[in-house]
């Protein structure tokens, strides 16, 4: 019996470090410290100063929202849906009826981002515009492109701040500043045991 007690004591002594290492390995794969590149979905909100590209029309201020998705582990390429609406109208200084420049838009973009905490980005896509401005009548949609720069909160993360210049084929263009937040990281198989 004394030998059995020695074996149990020896196995327990050797087993504790292995158990601790295994627990640490599972904890390191928990959602709180998962690879930020696994956050396959991101959303953003921002403001933009919009120019109609028409004389005597002041800039409008728009509120914009975006939702994007990228392949797991690949945060340098994404697809985005962007929506925007005017919150402060631009003045129209022409003789005639009293008008203001308001714009609502919806757009889909393909996006490329360079690696690094500070990065460059480019977008190209199609944008639909709705505005009551007579000078833009019949010019409500077209190809759109963007160039900009951003700063990630963490390496590989989709979360951060971006400054973008966007131009549409009908000469509408705008500068926008937005804040992105990444979510939707896929759980590792081991994480299922942590939920119980």
Buried (B, 14 or more C-beta within 10 A) or exposed (E): EEEEEEEEEEEEEEEEEEEEEEEEEEEEBEEEEBBBBBBBBBBBEBBBBBBBBBEEBBBBBBBBBBBBEBEEEEBBEBBBBBBBBBEBBBEBEEEEEEBBBBBEBBBBBEBEBEEEEEBEBBBEBBBBBEBEBEBBEEBBBBEBBBEBBBEBBBEBBBBBBBBBBBBBEBBBBBBBBBEBBBEEBEBBEBBEEEEE
